[in-house]
Amino acid sequence: MHVLIVDDEQKMCELVSRWLTPDGHDILQAHDAEAALTILEQQPVAVVLCDRSMPGKDGDWLVAQVRQRFPDVAVILATADDAVPARISMQEGVLGYLVKPFRADQVRGAVNDAIAWHQAAARSPHRQPRDADRLDAFLRRAGRPEPKGKA
């Protein structure tokens, strides 16, 4: 399955690619949101792992475009802000968040979760990530304990 990494930093794209390639993922790269959208129009993509802060159109803009045009593509946002505001952490269409600096196992886990969501969404095209899905994924990626009431 194709995983599209979107980051304005070439080194970040290369690092994440090196982490995901051994797991059998076909990696595509874009260095801005508009280039990512062009790739999405030309290739089937399961997961977009996108930096939230980029020059020009940012990750939030890309999320809105993906949700509107490619509803079965799972989106993971990466951010350097470890205190992501609630309005962003519950952003419609985002399955998970990775807080930089992140580790290889966090990226692999997030992508595996996103692929599972993509496969379910492909079978049920109207499925969107639920608020609880996004919050749980964010907390796991941030290394925080599960919310109270979760097993």
Secondary structure, 3 states (H helix, E strand, C coil): CEEEEECCCHHHHHHHHHHHHHHCCEEEEECCHHHHHHHHHHCCCCEEEEECCCCCCCHHHHHHHHHHHCCCCEEEEEECCCCCCHHHHCCCCCCEEEECCCCHHHHHHHHHHHHHHHHHHHHCCCCCCCHHHHHHHHHHHCCCCCCCCCC
